[in-house]
Each structure stands twice: as structure tokens, then as C-alpha cells.
Amino acid sequence: MDFDWNNSAIPDAQDLRFQAIEESFEDPFAVRLLPDSPRFDKSARFFNLGRAASGDGVFSVYRTNGKQVRVLAARLFEPEEMFFYKRRMKQLLD
């Protein structure tokens, strides 16, 4: 997966680095969602919930052209997202 980090607006908050964001997309248990909201009708945006190699959960909003991924926003998991991620991982392993 190729990432476009040119002119990225992602702040260096919570010690979240580009490498951790990329690793979260490579997580075999990552959950990718297409939001069901009219707010996203004009430009298709997707959500990714995955873990980095460090074990940190990373929530990302991104768009893709099929070749490159452009991450628009990213942050560490909230407790509800970790719960959802773990539940999904358990479903895949059972």
C-alpha cells in the first residue's frame, strides 16, 4: 500500500507517527468501513481501525484512488473503538 504524505495536515499529536498509521493499515485484523452518512457523499472517505506494531490502536479517516492512500485524520483509539476492534478480531478468530 502506497501512502501520500505530501502536505499532510496530520498534527504530531499523541506521539502518533506516520509509521504507526501505516502499520495500522497493515494489521491483518484491521477494520475498514465506509461511513453511511450524507456528510461523506461528495467525497468518498473511509475509516480504518487497526493496530500499529507498538500495539497502539489507530483510528484513521482516509480516501484512496485505488493506488494511493491519503490519510486525512488519525488519532489513537477511544475505548469504544478498542472494544469494537477486539470484538471484530474475536469474530475472525473463532
C-alpha positions as a Markdown table, in Angstrom:
| # | Residue | x | y | z |
|---|---|---|---|---|
| 1 | Met | 0.0 | 0.0 | 0.0 |
| 2 | Asp | 1.4 | 3.4 | -1.0 |
| 3 | Phe | 0.7 | 6.4 | 1.1 |
| 4 | Asp | 0.6 | 10.0 | 0.0 |
| 5 | Trp | 2.0 | 12.2 | 2.9 |
| 6 | Asn | 2.7 | 15.3 | 0.7 |
| 7 | Asn | 1.3 | 18.4 | 2.5 |
| 8 | Ser | -0.2 | 16.2 | 5.2 |
| 9 | Ala | -2.3 | 18.1 | 7.7 |
| 10 | Ile | -2.0 | 15.5 | 10.4 |
| 11 | Pro | -0.5 | 17.0 | 13.6 |
| 12 | Asp | 2.2 | 15.3 | 15.6 |
| 13 | Ala | -0.3 | 14.7 | 18.4 |
| 14 | Gln | -0.2 | 11.9 | 20.9 |
| 15 | Asp | 3.1 | 10.7 | 19.6 |
| 16 | Leu | 1.3 | 9.3 | 16.6 |
| 17 | Arg | 3.8 | 9.0 | 13.7 |
| 18 | Phe | 3.3 | 8.3 | 10.0 |
| 19 | Gln | 4.9 | 4.9 | 10.5 |
| 20 | Ala | 2.3 | 3.9 | 13.2 |
| 21 | Ile | -0.5 | 5.0 | 10.9 |
| 22 | Glu | 0.9 | 2.9 | 8.0 |
| 23 | Glu | 1.3 | -0.1 | 10.3 |
| 24 | Ser | -2.3 | 0.1 | 11.4 |
| 25 | Phe | -3.4 | -0.4 | 7.7 |
| 26 | Glu | -1.2 | -3.5 | 7.5 |
| 27 | Asp | -2.9 | -5.0 | 10.6 |
| 28 | Pro | -4.5 | -8.3 | 9.5 |
| 29 | Phe | -7.4 | -7.6 | 11.8 |
| 30 | Ala | -7.9 | -4.0 | 10.7 |
| 31 | Val | -11.5 | -3.0 | 10.2 |
| 32 | Arg | -12.2 | -0.8 | 7.2 |
| 33 | Leu | -15.6 | 0.9 | 7.0 |
| 34 | Leu | -17.4 | 3.1 | 4.5 |
| 35 | Pro | -19.4 | 5.6 | 6.6 |
| 36 | Asp | -23.1 | 5.7 | 6.0 |
| 37 | Ser | -23.7 | 9.4 | 6.3 |
| 38 | Pro | -24.8 | 12.1 | 3.8 |
| 39 | Arg | -21.9 | 14.2 | 5.1 |
| 40 | Phe | -19.5 | 12.0 | 3.1 |
| 41 | Asp | -21.5 | 11.8 | -0.2 |
| 42 | Lys | -19.4 | 14.4 | -2.0 |
| 43 | Ser | -16.1 | 12.7 | -1.5 |
| 44 | Ala | -15.8 | 9.1 | -0.6 |
| 45 | Arg | -14.0 | 8.7 | 2.7 |
| 46 | Phe | -13.3 | 5.6 | 4.6 |
| 47 | Phe | -12.5 | 4.7 | 8.2 |
| 48 | Asn | -9.7 | 2.3 | 9.3 |
| 49 | Leu | -9.3 | 0.8 | 12.8 |
| 50 | Gly | -6.1 | -1.1 | 13.2 |
| 51 | Arg | -3.2 | -1.6 | 15.5 |
| 52 | Ala | 0.4 | -0.4 | 15.0 |
| 53 | Ala | 3.3 | -2.7 | 15.7 |
| 54 | Ser | 3.6 | -1.0 | 19.1 |
| 55 | Gly | 0.1 | -2.3 | 20.0 |
| 56 | Asp | -1.4 | 1.2 | 19.8 |
| 57 | Gly | -4.9 | 1.3 | 18.2 |
| 58 | Val | -5.1 | 3.9 | 15.5 |
| 59 | Phe | -8.3 | 5.3 | 14.0 |
| 60 | Ser | -7.9 | 6.9 | 10.6 |
| 61 | Val | -10.1 | 8.7 | 8.1 |
| 62 | Tyr | -8.8 | 8.3 | 4.6 |
| 63 | Arg | -9.5 | 8.4 | 0.9 |
| 64 | Thr | -8.0 | 6.4 | -1.9 |
| 65 | Asn | -7.8 | 6.3 | -5.6 |
| 66 | Gly | -7.1 | 2.5 | -5.6 |
| 67 | Lys | -3.3 | 3.0 | -5.8 |
| 68 | Gln | -2.5 | 5.5 | -3.1 |
| 69 | Val | -4.0 | 6.2 | 0.4 |
| 70 | Arg | -4.3 | 9.7 | 1.6 |
| 71 | Val | -4.9 | 9.9 | 5.4 |
| 72 | Leu | -7.0 | 12.9 | 6.2 |
| 73 | Ala | -7.0 | 12.4 | 10.0 |
| 74 | Ala | -5.7 | 10.0 | 12.6 |
| 75 | Arg | -5.7 | 9.5 | 16.3 |
| 76 | Leu | -5.4 | 6.8 | 18.9 |
| 77 | Phe | -8.4 | 4.6 | 19.7 |
| 78 | Glu | -11.1 | 5.7 | 22.0 |
| 79 | Pro | -12.2 | 3.0 | 24.5 |
| 80 | Glu | -15.4 | 2.2 | 22.4 |
| 81 | Glu | -13.2 | 1.7 | 19.3 |
| 82 | Met | -10.9 | -0.7 | 21.1 |
| 83 | Phe | -14.0 | -2.6 | 22.2 |
| 84 | Phe | -15.3 | -2.8 | 18.6 |
| 85 | Tyr | -11.8 | -3.8 | 17.3 |
| 86 | Lys | -11.4 | -6.6 | 19.8 |
| 87 | Arg | -14.9 | -7.9 | 19.2 |
| 88 | Arg | -14.3 | -8.0 | 15.5 |
| 89 | Met | -10.9 | -9.7 | 16.0 |
| 90 | Lys | -12.6 | -12.3 | 18.2 |
| 91 | Gln | -15.2 | -13.0 | 15.4 |
| 92 | Leu | -12.5 | -13.5 | 12.9 |
| 93 | Leu | -10.5 | -15.9 | 15.1 |
| 94 | Asp | -13.5 | -18.0 | 16.2 |
